[in-house]
Amino acid sequence: MRVLLVDDEEELVSTLAERLAMRGIETAWVTDYRSALALVEKEQFDIALLDVRLPEMNGLELKRLIEAKRPGMKFIFLTGHGSEEDFKACSAESGQEYYLIKPVQIEVVMAKLNEIFRP
């Protein structure tokens, strides 16, 4: 499984990537939408964890752009601003309730990844 992490909080994504790697999950991380799109152009990912509130572009807009390049890719949204409107928008957009509130625990991320990719 290859995971792309996109969040403007560098410490959060670098730490999360390190913890996922320790569990055998290949990850790449970036801190802005432009870098995310460039990486998706070059590399294949199974899932992206996207911050809902990125500078210049929100996570839902980024999801749409990534999906245009990589149909079938899965998404989990992350936010430190867990409003009900955000939750409903992300759930409606993704078709599932793949939405995590920061600070996110690695066990919660692993459980969500296992739920999404359950054989």
N, C-alpha and C positions, 0 to 999 in steps of 0.2 A: 504494500500500500504506500502510495506517495501522497504527501500532504503539503499543501501550500498554506502558509500562515501570512495574513496581511493585517497589520495593525500599526498605527503610528507610534505606539509605545514600544520602542526598541527593546527595552529590558524585558517586557512581557513576552514578546515573540521570540527573542533569542533564548530565554529561559524555557519557554514552552517547547521550542524546537529541540533543545538539549534533552529535556525530559522525555519527549516522544522518541528521540533517537535511542535513549537508554532502554527503551522498551521495544526496540527493533523496528521502529517506523521511520522510514526515510522522509525527511522534511527539507523544505526550503522556506526561507522567510524574507519578507520585504516590508518596508514601512510606508509605502505610498502606492497609489493605484497605477501610476505609470510603470513602475518597476514590476508590479504584478502582471500587467498586460504583456510586458516584454518577456517575462519569464514563461508565461503561458504560451507565447508564440514559439519558444524554443524547446520547452520541456512538457512532458505529459504528467498530469497529476490526476489522482482519483477523486480527491476532495480538497476543498479550500475552506479554511476557517477565516471568515471576513469580519473585520470590525464594522459595525453598523455605521459609525460616525467617523469616517476618514476625512482629512482635510481635502477640499476641492471636489470630492465625489463621495456619495454615501455607498455603503456596502451593497445595497440593492441595485444601484446603478452599475456598480462594478460587476456584480453577479451576472447581470444581463449581457455585459460586454464579454465576459469570460465564456458564458454559455454559447455566444455566437461563434467563438473560436473553438470551443471544446464541448460540443453537445454531449449530454449524458454525465457530465461532471457533477458531483454532489457538493453541497454547501452546508456549513454550519455558521451561524451568525453569532458574533460576540458583541456584547455591549456593557459599558459601565453605567449606562443610562437606561435602566430596565423599565421603560414606560410600557404601559399596556398597548399604546398605539404602535410602538416599535414591534412589540411581540406579535400583534395581529398582522402587521404589514409583512413581517418576515415569514410568518407561518403561512399566510395566504400566498406569498410569492414562491415559497419553496414547496408548498404542498404538504409539508410536514412541520412539526414543531421542533426544528433543529435550531435551537436558540439558547445560548448560554450567557449567564450574567457574570461579569468580571467582578472581583478577581476569581478566575476559574481554577478549579482544582484539577490536577492531572488525572485523578481517578474518574472524575466526571467526564472529562474529554475522552478518555479511553472507553468508558461505558457507552458514550454516544457513538464513537467510531465503531465499536463492536456491534451496536444496535443497527447502524446503517449498513454495515458490511457483513451482517450475519449470513452464513451460507444457507 
